[in-house]
Amino acid sequence: MISADAIPLDQVPQGPVTSFRCRVQDSWIDFNDHMNAMYYGIIVYRGQAEFSALIGMGGDYVEQTGLGKVVVQSSLGYEREVRRGDELEIRSWLLGADDKRIHVLHEVFSLDTQRRVAVGEQLDLHFDLTTRRSAPMTADRQRYLAEFSRIQTAAGLPEGIGRVVRGPRARSPLT
């Protein structure tokens, strides 16, 4: 059974789903007079929580099944500065799922500039909350998530998937 909070497959859009909106609060501004990096993570997490419900894996799912999902890998890329009072919107994509893994991308957009300001990507693991171990999803849930992802990504994928941090090459202390 798919949760009542889940978007019915005939209503899943091609492209992202808006999962969260907010306005940048004064308390989120750092000494550089822009939004502190930790708040990007907080709003992406809020988008992830809301998107989880929209794909049928929110609080109702956990209550009804004793199963949930846990983040096992996450990355966040900052693309543009965000300032005090900016309105932000999280646009979420289900990139794929298999029996135990769920791959999600969240784009953060400034509604003031109409530009993407950040992108967060994560891999979740389906998890049994009693055994505290990974657990496979039911075949019905796997089919729902696969179709949800297929519909969302049918028109193309957003940029920024699979980013890797590339910095100066690390050097051995002996060289």
C-alpha positions in Angstrom: 0.0 0.0 0.0 1.3 3.5 -0.9 0.7 6.2 1.7 -2.2 8.6 1.3 0.4 11.5 1.3 2.0 10.2 -1.8 1.5 11.9 -5.2 -0.7 9.6 -7.4 1.3 8.4 -10.4 -1.1 10.1 -12.8 -0.3 13.4 -11.1 3.5 13.1 -11.0 5.0 15.9 -13.2 7.8 15.6 -15.7 10.5 17.4 -13.9 10.9 18.4 -10.3 8.3 18.6 -7.5 8.2 21.7 -5.3 8.9 20.3 -1.8 9.6 23.3 0.3 9.5 27.1 0.3 10.9 29.6 2.8 12.2 33.2 3.2 15.8 33.7 4.4 15.6 34.9 8.0 17.9 37.5 9.6 19.3 34.9 12.0 20.5 32.8 9.0 22.9 35.6 7.8 26.6 35.3 8.7 29.4 37.9 9.0 29.7 37.9 5.1 26.2 39.3 5.0 24.8 36.3 3.2 23.1 33.0 4.2 25.4 30.8 6.3 26.2 27.5 4.7 24.6 25.5 7.5 21.1 26.8 6.5 21.4 25.5 3.0 21.7 22.1 4.6 18.7 22.7 6.9 16.4 23.8 4.0 17.5 20.9 1.8 16.8 18.6 4.7 13.3 20.2 5.1 12.8 19.6 1.3 13.9 16.0 1.8 11.4 15.5 4.6 8.6 16.9 2.6 9.6 15.0 -0.5 9.7 11.8 1.4 6.0 12.2 2.2 5.3 13.0 -1.4 6.9 9.7 -2.5 5.0 7.8 0.2 7.8 7.4 2.6 7.2 10.1 5.2 6.0 9.8 8.8 2.9 7.8 7.9 5.0 5.2 6.2 7.3 4.9 9.2 4.3 4.6 11.6 2.4 2.0 9.5 5.4 -0.2 8.6 8.2 0.3 11.2 10.4 1.0 8.2 12.0 4.2 7.1 15.0 5.5 5.2 18.4 6.8 6.4 20.9 9.0 4.6 24.1 7.2 3.7 25.6 9.7 1.4 25.0 13.4 0.8 26.6 16.3 -1.0 25.7 20.0 -1.3 27.0 22.4 -3.9 26.7 26.1 -3.5 26.3 28.0 -6.8 25.1 31.5 -5.9 25.0 33.8 -3.0 21.7 34.1 -1.0 20.8 37.2 0.9 18.6 38.3 3.7 14.9 38.1 2.8 15.3 36.1 -0.4 12.5 33.6 -1.1 13.8 30.1 -1.7 12.1 27.1 -3.2 13.3 23.5 -3.1 12.6 21.5 -6.3 13.0 17.8 -5.8 13.7 14.9 -8.1 13.6 11.1 -7.5 16.5 10.0 -9.7 16.1 6.3 -9.1 15.4 3.6 -6.7 16.1 -0.1 -6.3 15.2 -2.7 -3.6 17.0 -0.8 -0.9 18.4 2.5 -2.2 16.7 5.8 -3.1 18.6 8.5 -5.1 17.3 12.1 -4.7 18.4 15.5 -6.0 17.1 18.8 -4.5 17.6 22.1 -6.4 17.5 25.3 -4.4 16.1 28.2 -6.4 15.9 31.9 -5.5 12.4 33.0 -6.4 13.8 36.6 -6.4 16.4 36.0 -9.1 14.8 32.9 -10.7 18.2 31.2 -10.6 19.4 28.0 -9.0 21.5 28.8 -6.0 22.5 25.3 -4.7 22.0 21.7 -5.4 21.9 18.8 -2.8 22.1 15.2 -3.7 21.6 12.2 -1.5 21.4 8.5 -1.3 19.0 7.0 1.2 18.9 3.4 2.4 15.6 1.7 3.2 15.9 0.7 6.9 14.1 -1.6 9.3 13.7 0.4 12.5 13.4 -2.7 14.7 16.5 -4.6 13.5 18.3 -1.3 12.7 19.5 -2.8 9.4 18.8 -2.2 5.8 15.7 -3.9 4.4 14.3 -4.4 1.0 11.1 -2.5 0.0 8.0 -4.3 -1.2 7.6 -5.0 -4.9 4.7 -2.5 -5.0 6.8 0.3 -3.5 9.7 -0.5 -5.8 7.3 -0.3 -8.8 5.8 3.0 -7.6 9.2 4.6 -7.0 10.5 3.4 -10.4 7.5 4.8 -12.2 7.7 8.1 -10.2 11.3 8.4 -11.2 10.7 7.5 -14.9 7.9 10.1 -15.2 10.0 12.9 -13.5 13.1 12.3 -15.5 11.4 11.6 -18.9 12.1 15.1 -20.1 15.7 15.1 -19.0 17.8 15.4 -15.9 19.0 18.5 -14.1 22.6 19.5 -14.0 24.8 18.7 -11.0 24.2 15.0 -10.5 27.2 13.1 -9.1 29.3 16.1 -8.3 32.7 15.3 -6.9 34.8 17.7 -4.8 37.9 18.6 -6.7 40.5 20.7 -4.9 44.2 21.0 -4.8 45.9 17.6 -4.9 46.7 16.3 -1.5 50.4 15.8 -1.0 52.2 13.3 1.2 53.9 14.9 4.2 57.1 13.1 3.1 57.3 14.8 -0.3 
